[in-house]
Amino acid sequence: MKRTELAKITVNIGYGYELECCKSKDEYKDGSIHYFLTVDLNKDGDNCVSDCFEIKNIKNDTEFLTNNDIFNFTIDEICPNCNTLVELPNRMGIYKCPECGELMISCSICENQNCSDCEFNRRK
């Protein structure tokens, strides 16, 4: 596997917050290419917490480099009702599982570790 860093960007996520991100790709021997976004979630001096999100449905480097709206991308989430891996929009919310039709929350991108305080869980 060969990893290539394509660009560093700053993404405005609203409410006056920005994220520093790195757009990269992994090229595998079988010819497949996986694009991903590494997001610096918390910078504190020398300590940096990062998370990596695979970006689906990208056709080529140019499309990946020109689209800086990370909220247009999708994430994989396991439905707690039918245990199926499904694709959801890359934003917190309540969604209908495309497999079983039950409501589910995009928990994998949540930063809150206390699920009992989840505003989406109360609305579901």
C-alpha positions in Angstrom: 0.0 0.0 0.0 1.2 3.5 -0.9 -0.1 6.5 1.1 0.0 9.9 -0.5 -0.9 13.2 1.2 -2.8 15.3 -1.4 -3.6 18.5 0.5 -4.0 20.2 3.9 -7.3 22.2 4.3 -9.2 24.1 6.9 -12.9 23.3 7.0 -15.5 25.6 8.5 -17.9 23.5 10.4 -20.2 26.3 11.6 -20.7 28.2 14.9 -17.2 29.8 14.4 -15.3 26.4 14.5 -12.8 25.2 12.0 -11.1 21.8 11.6 -7.6 21.3 10.2 -7.8 18.3 7.8 -5.5 16.4 5.6 -6.8 14.8 2.4 -4.9 11.6 1.5 -5.2 8.5 -0.5 -4.1 4.9 -0.2 -3.3 3.0 -3.4 -3.3 -0.8 -3.1 -1.5 -3.4 -5.3 -4.9 -4.6 -6.7 -5.4 -1.1 -8.2 -8.0 0.0 -5.7 -7.8 3.6 -4.2 -9.2 4.6 -0.9 -9.6 8.4 -0.2 -9.7 9.6 3.4 -9.8 12.7 5.5 -7.7 12.9 8.6 -9.1 15.4 11.0 -7.2 17.0 13.9 -9.9 17.0 16.6 -8.0 18.5 19.5 -4.7 20.3 19.5 -3.0 20.9 22.8 0.7 21.8 22.5 2.5 18.7 21.2 -0.6 16.5 21.7 -2.9 16.1 18.8 -5.9 13.8 18.6 -6.8 12.8 15.1 -9.5 10.7 13.5 -9.6 9.3 10.0 -12.7 9.0 7.8 -12.8 7.1 4.6 -14.5 9.1 1.9 -16.8 7.1 -0.3 -18.0 7.6 -3.9 -15.0 9.7 -5.1 -14.1 9.2 -8.7 -10.6 10.7 -8.8 -8.1 13.0 -7.2 -9.5 16.2 -8.8 -13.0 15.6 -7.4 -11.6 14.8 -4.0 -9.4 17.9 -3.9 -12.1 20.3 -5.2 -14.8 19.3 -2.8 -14.1 20.7 0.7 -17.6 20.2 2.1 -17.0 17.2 4.3 -20.6 17.1 5.2 -21.4 15.9 1.6 -19.5 12.7 2.3 -20.9 9.6 3.9 -19.9 7.4 6.8 -20.5 3.7 7.5 -22.6 3.0 10.6 -23.9 -0.3 12.0 -27.6 -0.3 12.6 -28.3 -1.4 16.2 -31.6 -2.9 15.2 -30.6 -5.2 12.3 -26.8 -5.2 12.8 -26.2 -4.2 9.1 -23.5 -1.9 8.0 -25.2 1.0 6.2 -24.1 4.3 4.7 -25.3 7.6 6.3 -24.6 11.3 5.7 -21.5 12.5 7.5 -23.4 14.5 10.2 -25.1 13.8 13.5 -28.7 13.0 13.2 -31.5 10.5 13.3 -31.9 8.4 10.1 -34.1 5.6 8.9 -32.0 2.4 8.3 -32.2 1.6 4.6 -32.2 -2.1 5.4 -34.8 -2.5 8.2 -36.5 0.9 8.3 -35.9 1.5 12.0 -34.6 4.8 13.3 -30.9 5.0 14.1 -28.4 7.6 15.2 -25.0 8.3 13.5 -23.2 7.5 16.8 -19.8 6.7 15.3 -19.1 10.4 14.7 -20.3 11.6 18.1 -17.7 13.1 20.5 -20.0 12.8 23.5 -19.1 9.6 25.5 -22.2 9.8 27.7 -25.0 8.4 25.5 -27.7 9.1 28.2 -27.2 12.8 27.6 -27.7 12.4 23.8 -30.3 14.9 22.5 -30.9 12.6 19.4 -31.5 9.6 21.7 -34.2 11.5 23.5 -35.9 12.5 20.2 -35.7 9.0 18.7 
